[in-house]
Amino acid sequence: MVVPAKPASLVKKETRAAEIHAKKAATDKKIKVLKAAKRRELVKRTAQYYKQYEAAEREEVRLDREAKANGNYYVPAEAKLAFVIRLRGVNNIPPKPRKIMKLMRLRQINNGVFVKLNKSSREMLRIAEPFITFGYPNLKTVRELIYKRGFGKINGQRVAINDNSVIEESLGKYGITSMEDLIHEIFTVGPHFKQANNFLWHFKLSCVKGGLRKINNHFVEGGDFGNRERFINNMVRKMN
């Protein structure tokens, strides 16, 4: 019995399918190699960031001990980064603080944002102080906020940061390609802080565990609003 030859159309189809498969395999291999290289670079960069943080911490401890040994007091440098949380609703808020909170993207109770501290931002915080609380977050707080409650803003939409490609797509041109790059830029208030902070959607925090103390009193008077400096970290832990 003679086996009939394959139709020409079937041969063409199989050849075309084999070519497509070979191209796809080659492309997949290239992507895999690039991803592996990118991952190695990311690990290396993250290790450098941690070394920087540890070196800065050790330097602070050294200066503090040196000052104590000489009978002096060590005054740390002024904070460059603040985390601001809105405490009050929309009722009975004068126009100026209302406008400032709108500019800071604090549109609802328990919304939080990072703010770069300079002369103008300090003045804005002072005006809106009775309706907000703020302080100076540490590295742990910044990292926990971004990892747990961080969302990106892409084309005006709130997008979950479930992959580094989401960050790279928006901030790659500024050299920010991963979550650790983003944390580093925010925490150190780097040259592209503005772009990194604008990429982050404002944080939607939970109510404080155990409740607030007295919302109409300043923090230093046993209340809640105003500057709580490093104690903002304790509050964020209760809200995150």
LINURVEN-V746836 format. One line per field, one symbol per residue. phi: phi as a letter, one per 20 degrees, with the letter a starting at -180 (. if undefined). psi: psi as a letter, one per 20 degrees, with the letter a starting at -180 (. if undefined). A space follows every 10 residues. Layout:
BEGIN
phi = ???
psi = ???
END
This chain:
BEGIN
phi = .efffffgff fgffffffff ffffffffff ffffffffff ffffffffgf ffffffffff fffffffffe mddedffffd ccddcedded fldfgfffff fffemeecfm fcbecfebgf fffffffegf dccbadfeff fgfffffecf cedclmdecf edbffffffe dgfdndcbff fffffffelf fdggffffff ffedeefffn neebfedfgf dndcfnfdlf ffffffgfde
psi = pppqqqqhhg gggggggggg ggggggghgg gggggggggg gggggghggh ggghghghgg gghggggghj krpporqqqi pqpppphqbi qlpqhghggg hghjkmirqj qqqqpppagg hhhghggjgi jrqraoqrgg ggggggggjp qrooljqopp njqhhgghhh jhijjoirgh gggggghima hkgggghhhp qqporrqppi rrfohiqqhi jjbhrapjci ihggghhii.
END
